[in-house]
Amino acid sequence: MSAQVRPTIVVGIDGSRDGLLALDWAADLAARRHWAVRAVHVADEDRPARPLVAAPDIEDGAEVLEDAADELTRLGFTDATLEVRHGHPAEVLLDLSRTAELLVIGRRGGGGFAELTLGSTSQVCTALAQTSLVVVPDSWKREEVELGMIVVGVDGSHACQAALGFAFEMAAERGAEVVIVHVPREPEDFPPPGVWINPEDTPWQHDARRLITESVAGWPDKYPEVVFRTHYRPGHPVQVLAQHSKAADLVVVGGVGRSRFTPLRLGSVSRGLLHHTQCPVAIVHTEATA
């Protein structure tokens, strides 16, 4: 009988403060769920070689691992492995995260992982990721009191079901509230408010309520202890979700993995959120597609 595989979170560390914040976030979740953490520093082989006078511990990543080990000691988290790999950062992380529960990175780093949300590396990573991704901004601080709110964006798609499940599970283990956000597109030729007897009960609002009701069906029964509320107003999804992120512990959106490279898998909403949210963002992937 084969041994059961331990759930693991892969974390990209690169010697930057953001890498350590990503490690903090991953360790916090792993401690709650009794998972393991695999922190990985990738020495990017595509970068120009350092001068021969460079310190050996920087060359082989030892200093990055030492900083990560010190951070884990400070956190009191021991169920972690630290390692150095060589190659392209996105490709290595993608490979290692295929069998992981989650991939966690900082939003901006001082080394190879800075481009995971910005630039060419992000296109490879987001196009081929087979697991869910959490991006931790430099504004997140583990020491601060949790705000008790998980925000999840829904659009009626299959992908939003995975996002809802992720959000309700996170809220249940934290005693947090779930805010379900749908941003409907108000028709450009929509009549002015005075035309309707009740401006707060227009056809687009009926559609928005129906979409939310259908999307949420079943999740409150599975997590009866979780309090949730809904929000639906026209606007730009990035702006609306980013505004909600100011009072949230996490923003969750859905995504669909790919089995082969495409120029960009994440849509404009997810890309915008990576740049503008005040809290960590989770892109929860469904099954891979071609």
MOZI-V285220 format. One record per residue. PHI is phi in radians with two decimals (* if undefined). PSI is psi as a letter, one per 40 degrees, with the letter a starting at -180 (none if undefined). OMEGA is omega in whole degrees, 0 to 359 (999 if undefined). Layout:
PHI;PSI;OMEGA, PHI;PSI;OMEGA
This chain:
*;h;182, -1.35;i;179, -1.24;i;180, -1.25;h;181, -1.30;h;181, -1.36;h;176, -1.01;h;186, -2.37;i;173, -1.88;h;175, -1.59;h;181, -2.15;h;175, -1.52;h;176, -2.10;i;185, -2.45;e;181, 1.59;e;180, -1.63;i;176, -1.10;d;181, -1.12;d;177, -1.10;d;178, -1.23;d;176, -1.12;d;176, -1.09;d;178, -1.13;d;177, -1.03;d;183, -1.11;d;181, -1.12;d;180, -1.12;d;179, -1.11;d;179, -1.15;d;181, -1.09;d;179, -1.13;d;180, -1.15;d;187, -1.85;e;181, 1.05;f;175, -1.73;i;176, -1.86;i;177, -2.04;h;175, -2.10;h;182, -1.62;h;188, -2.22;h;170, -1.87;h;181, -1.89;h;173, -1.38;h;188, -1.27;h;182, -1.29;e;180, -1.46;e;182, -1.46;i;178, -1.03;i;181, -1.14;i;177, -1.31;i;175, -1.01;i;182, -1.10;e;182, -1.42;e;181, -1.08;i;183, -1.14;h;181, -1.02;d;184, -1.21;d;176, -1.35;d;181, -1.04;d;186, -1.65;e;176, 1.45;e;183, -1.08;d;181, -1.15;d;178, -1.09;d;179, -1.17;d;178, -1.11;d;178, -1.09;d;179, -1.15;d;179, -1.12;d;178, -1.09;d;180, -1.16;d;178, -1.13;d;177, -1.12;d;178, -1.06;d;180, -1.37;e;183, 1.32;f;180, -1.82;h;186, -1.99;e;185, -1.54;g;184, -2.49;i;172, -2.06;i;180, -2.15;h;182, -2.66;i;176, -1.97;h;174, -2.15;i;178, -2.11;i;180, 2.52;a;176, -1.47;h;185, -0.89;d;183, -1.12;d;182, -1.12;d;179, -1.16;d;179, -1.09;d;178, -1.03;d;181, -1.11;d;183, -1.23;d;185, -1.52;e;183, -1.03;d;181, -1.85;e;180, -1.62;i;176, -1.33;d;190, -2.81;i;171, -2.00;h;183, -2.18;h;177, -2.40;i;172, -1.41;i;183, -1.22;d;179, -2.37;h;180, -2.19;i;179, -1.60;e;183, -2.26;a;190, -1.14;e;184, -1.64;e;179, -1.07;d;184, -1.54;e;182, -1.16;d;175, -1.96;e;181, -2.38;h;172, 1.70;a;190, -1.13;d;181, -1.07;d;181, -1.10;d;181, -1.15;d;177, -1.19;d;184, -1.11;d;184, -1.29;d;179, -1.29;d;189, -2.00;e;182, -1.03;h;179, -1.87;e;179, -2.24;i;181, -1.29;i;186, -2.13;h;173, -2.07;h;179, -1.95;h;185, -1.81;h;180, -1.40;i;181, -1.26;e;177, -1.44;e;181, -1.39;h;179, -2.35;h;183, -1.10;d;186, -1.24;e;182, -1.29;i;180, -1.16;h;178, -1.14;i;183, -1.48;e;175, 1.34;f;180, -2.47;h;173, -2.01;h;181, -1.77;h;179, -2.31;h;178, -1.57;h;179, -2.23;i;179, -2.36;e;180, 1.51;e;181, -1.45;i;177, -1.10;d;182, -1.11;d;183, -1.24;e;177, -1.17;d;176, -1.11;d;179, -1.13;d;179, -1.11;d;178, -1.06;d;179, -1.08;d;182, -1.16;d;180, -1.13;d;179, -1.13;d;178, -1.08;d;181, -1.16;d;182, -1.09;d;183, -1.37;e;180, -1.91;e;186, 1.19;f;184, -1.72;i;176, -1.65;i;175, -1.81;h;174, -1.91;h;183, -1.66;h;187, -1.94;h;171, -2.15;h;181, -1.95;g;181, -1.29;i;176, -1.70;h;180, -1.34;h;181, -0.97;i;181, -1.12;d;181, -1.66;f;181, -1.14;h;181, -1.07;i;178, -1.10;i;185, -0.91;d;184, -1.16;e;181, -1.22;d;184, -1.56;i;178, -1.05;d;178, -2.16;h;182, -1.04;e;180, -1.61;e;182, -2.40;f;183, -1.60;i;181, -1.00;d;181, -1.16;d;177, -1.22;d;175, -1.03;d;181, -1.11;d;181, -1.14;d;179, -1.12;d;179, -1.13;d;179, -1.07;d;180, -1.13;d;181, -1.04;d;180, -1.18;d;182, -1.20;d;186, -1.40;e;185, -0.86;h;177, 1.73;d;183, -1.22;d;176, -1.08;d;178, -1.21;d;180, -1.31;d;180, -2.22;g;186, -1.13;e;181, -1.42;e;184, -1.56;h;175, -1.47;h;178, -2.39;i;174, -2.46;i;185, -2.09;i;177, -2.44;h;175, -2.56;h;176, -2.55;i;177, -1.08;i;179, 2.76;a;176, -1.64;h;184, -0.95;d;181, -1.11;d;181, -1.12;d;182, -1.15;d;181, -1.19;d;178, -1.12;d;177, -1.12;d;178, -1.13;d;183, -1.13;e;181, -1.13;d;181, -2.02;e;185, -2.05;i;173, -1.56;d;182, -2.82;i;170, -1.95;h;184, -2.11;h;174, -2.34;i;180, -1.58;i;177, -2.63;i;179, -2.15;h;180, -1.24;i;179, -2.14;i;178, -1.69;e;175, -2.54;i;186, -1.21;h;168, -2.27;i;185, -0.97;d;179, -2.80;h;180, -1.51;d;181, -1.19;h;177, -1.35;i;184, -1.12;d;180, -1.14;d;180, -1.10;d;179, -1.08;d;180, -1.12;d;180, -1.11;d;180, -1.05;d;182, -1.63;d;195, -2.07;e;181, -1.33;i;178, -1.61;e;182, -2.28;i;177, -1.00;i;179, -2.08;h;175, -1.93;h;172, -1.84;h;188, -1.71;h;186, -1.57;i;170, -1.64;a;185, -1.09;i;180, -1.19;i;175, -2.23;i;180, -1.25;none;999
